Amino acid sequence: MITISLRPVGRYWGTISFASTLYLCPILDLLLAEIPAKLQAELRLGLQEALVNAAKHGNNLDPSKTVVVRFSLIDNQYWWIISDQGSGFTPSSNSDEESTDYLPPDEAESGRGLSLLHQIFDQVEWNRKGTELRLCKQMENRRGLSLRR
């Protein structure tokens, strides 16, 4: 089941919550509905990675647990806050670290996903418990119309 609140207006936040699943196409479509077309593919990849992490690693695909996504456009920044009901994890303190060669195969796959988030989004932050992820994408400033001909 998917629960949706009103879409965000101004400084208000919209919310989507869903039972832990890897069937994310309708969720991603809703989250990207207001995103400029030129950014949709990149942001779809990043949001898919974040939602898979929440459902699979956070909630262990337990259908009784939900993933909650709050989203908003504030000034020129798109924000997504993704929460799961898992036990959390401790994110690496070095966000620039991209090599995962030292990790076991299962964890290396997750390490690549976390690295991908840092490449796509301008801000990637977790709460202390590791159950909430905040993602931000800065939009280009729109230039005013020129009066020159």
Backbone torsions as a table, in degrees:
resi	resn	phi	psi	omega
1	MET	NA	139.6	178.1
2	ILE	-113.6	131.7	175.8
3	THR	-114.7	132.5	-176.5
4	ILE	-129.8	135.3	171.6
5	SER	-97.6	178.1	178.0
6	LEU	-56.6	149.2	179.2
7	ARG	-70.9	154.0	-173.4
8	PRO	-69.1	141.2	176.3
9	VAL	-132.4	128.1	-179.6
10	GLY	64.2	-119.7	-179.4
11	ARG	-101.6	18.2	178.9
12	TYR	-89.7	157.7	-177.4
13	TRP	-111.8	136.4	169.8
14	GLY	-91.3	160.9	-179.0
15	THR	-139.0	136.8	171.8
16	ILE	-127.8	130.4	173.6
17	SER	-128.3	147.0	-177.8
18	PHE	-153.2	152.1	176.1
19	ALA	-65.2	146.4	-177.5
20	SER	-57.4	118.1	-179.7
21	THR	-155.4	160.4	173.8
22	LEU	-100.5	1.9	174.5
23	TYR	-84.3	90.6	-168.7
24	LEU	-108.8	-2.9	-176.3
25	CYS	-54.0	-49.1	-179.2
26	PRO	-66.7	-32.5	178.3
27	ILE	-65.7	-48.3	-179.8
28	LEU	-62.8	-40.1	178.0
29	ASP	-59.5	-42.9	178.9
30	LEU	-66.4	-42.8	-177.9
31	LEU	-68.4	-26.0	-175.9
32	LEU	-103.1	3.8	-174.5
33	ALA	-56.9	-35.2	-176.2
34	GLU	-101.5	6.6	-177.2
35	ILE	-85.2	138.0	176.6
36	PRO	-55.2	140.5	-174.9
37	ALA	-54.6	-36.9	-176.0
38	LYS	-68.3	-16.1	179.8
39	LEU	-105.0	-7.8	-171.4
40	GLN	-62.5	-43.5	-177.3
41	ALA	-62.8	-46.8	-179.4
42	GLU	-63.8	-46.5	-178.8
43	LEU	-69.9	-32.5	175.7
44	ARG	-60.3	-44.5	179.2
45	LEU	-61.2	-46.7	-179.2
46	GLY	-66.5	-44.9	179.7
47	LEU	-67.0	-37.1	177.1
48	GLN	-60.7	-45.0	178.9
49	GLU	-59.5	-45.1	-179.1
50	ALA	-65.3	-41.3	-179.5
51	LEU	-70.2	-38.3	175.4
52	VAL	-61.7	-44.2	179.0
53	ASN	-58.9	-43.5	-178.8
54	ALA	-65.4	-47.2	-176.7
55	ALA	-72.3	-44.4	-173.6
56	LYS	-83.8	-54.4	-175.1
57	HIS	-84.5	-37.6	179.8
58	GLY	-75.7	-55.8	-174.8
59	ASN	-97.4	3.0	-179.7
60	ASN	51.5	34.7	-179.5
61	LEU	53.9	28.0	176.8
62	ASP	-76.6	112.7	-176.1
63	PRO	-66.3	-12.2	176.6
64	SER	-83.6	-9.4	177.9
65	LYS	-102.3	148.8	-178.1
66	THR	-114.5	156.8	169.8
67	VAL	-109.5	132.6	-180.0
68	VAL	-117.1	130.8	178.0
69	VAL	-121.5	119.7	172.2
70	ARG	-102.3	142.0	-176.2
71	PHE	-146.4	150.2	-179.4
72	SER	-163.1	159.1	169.6
73	LEU	-110.6	114.9	-179.8
74	ILE	-121.1	118.5	-173.3
75	ASP	54.7	-118.9	179.4
76	ASN	-109.3	30.7	-178.2
77	GLN	-125.9	130.0	170.6
78	TYR	-90.6	132.0	-179.5
79	TRP	-122.0	141.4	172.1
80	TRP	-133.7	130.7	175.1
81	ILE	-119.5	116.3	-173.6
82	ILE	-112.4	121.9	-177.9
83	SER	-120.1	141.6	173.5
84	ASP	-123.7	174.6	-178.1
85	GLN	-109.1	24.9	-179.7
86	GLY	-81.9	-173.6	-179.0
87	SER	-84.8	-5.9	176.4
88	GLY	88.2	175.3	176.7
89	PHE	-151.9	166.7	178.4
90	THR	-103.2	107.1	179.5
91	PRO	-68.0	152.8	177.9
92	SER	-61.6	139.8	178.9
93	SER	-77.1	-15.3	-179.3
94	ASN	-104.1	93.6	-176.4
95	SER	-71.3	-15.9	-179.8
96	ASP	-83.5	-9.0	-177.4
97	GLU	-71.0	118.0	-176.6
98	GLU	-113.0	-20.8	-178.1
99	SER	-75.5	135.4	178.1
100	THR	-121.8	18.7	-176.7
101	ASP	-61.5	-29.1	-176.4
102	TYR	-80.8	-10.7	-176.3
103	LEU	-87.8	150.6	171.5
104	PRO	-61.8	157.4	-174.9
105	PRO	-51.1	-45.0	-178.9
106	ASP	-63.2	-42.4	-178.4
107	GLU	-77.5	-28.8	178.0
108	ALA	-63.3	-37.6	178.2
109	GLU	-61.0	-43.7	177.7
110	SER	-67.1	-38.2	179.0
111	GLY	-61.5	-37.6	176.8
112	ARG	-65.0	-39.4	178.8
113	GLY	-63.6	-42.3	178.6
114	LEU	-65.2	-38.9	176.4
115	SER	-62.7	-39.6	178.3
116	LEU	-60.5	-41.5	178.0
117	LEU	-58.2	-42.2	-179.6
118	HIS	-68.0	-27.3	178.3
119	GLN	-77.9	-32.6	-174.9
120	ILE	-86.6	-43.2	-173.3
121	PHE	-99.5	151.5	179.6
122	ASP	-79.0	-29.4	175.8
123	GLN	-134.2	133.8	177.3
124	VAL	-136.1	112.3	-176.4
125	GLU	-137.9	141.8	175.3
126	TRP	-111.3	153.4	170.7
127	ASN	-73.8	171.7	-176.1
128	ARG	-61.4	-34.6	-178.0
129	LYS	-76.3	-20.6	-179.3
130	GLY	81.3	24.9	179.1
131	THR	-112.8	-0.2	-179.4
132	GLU	-137.2	129.1	-178.2
133	LEU	-116.5	128.5	177.3
134	ARG	-108.5	124.2	-179.9
135	LEU	-120.6	139.9	178.7
136	CYS	-136.0	137.1	173.6
137	LYS	-124.4	118.0	178.5
138	GLN	-79.1	128.8	177.7
139	MET	-88.8	153.1	176.4
140	GLU	-64.8	141.9	174.6
141	ASN	-66.9	132.3	177.7
142	ARG	-80.7	127.4	179.4
143	ARG	-77.7	143.7	177.9
144	GLY	-68.4	158.2	179.3
145	LEU	-67.5	135.6	179.5
146	SER	-81.9	140.9	177.9
147	LEU	-91.0	-5.0	178.4
148	ARG	-76.9	153.3	176.1
149	ARG	-109.5	NA	NA
